[in-house]
């Protein structure tokens, strides 16, 4: 059972589903269920990010899609205090780089945390967020 969930209308912008690339459908299928599904290269035996149909390290196409708890640690972060476009009414917010337990680092947002309590190395867990059920579930993080 996953600790991941889908939050509807939490507050940060989301957007409609992108045109679906069949090579990454396993990621989106998992996201729709609130599950983190990571691409794993069977050719070089390692995870990679972002989801795509080939390994960026070795060029291999033997991609497996593996369920993950999605948990990790906060590697780094930035706090934009002013923004524009879809994000203009949401500043300040946290742009985070999270290193998953599988070893890959991804860019995301950290939510549901006081700005003064954010610390490099803190444990985090995934949530998927949507403004509307028809939107693409966006992978974001909260403190573990």
Steps between C-alpha positions, in 0.01 A plus 500: 500500500633841407518806725457707186167668439334730253399847621240686298525878498779537760598836363812479282437507125456180300417461133316273258654170396773533240466316172561144614825341387441122511856448624420676830141384548604277796609810693169680436294187573668481840458873560126475432486244782719709733802271454857594416620278215864547402682410179778245553755407235552123488803554272705701753307397814406844629207737542482826309283811491304650316273230354581419138529195279881469505781521754681837494824334621544201271232561235341165586137435423443211742295715736313352794245702697537433870270605783672719758404637838625828352658599831825686523692790647504869421823559305455875447229762466421856401219730608373734225337792676362656182373330191291550186254317278322205663727528804460874573241452777686212668828660607676430718521130416773239521679361197671185625755251376426165659733201490288187504607191692572343160774760446348728238445872561197682363366855502163545666316716754500454876159570653331505840806621687589827670778677308704543820500126576633379162838328538736337253494126569144491635302190406215554256222295347311540174151629431336550165303817450229597251289813467237293324460123450558556127842659566828312499596389854810702596761332721572721801641436847410558866701435818505129593 
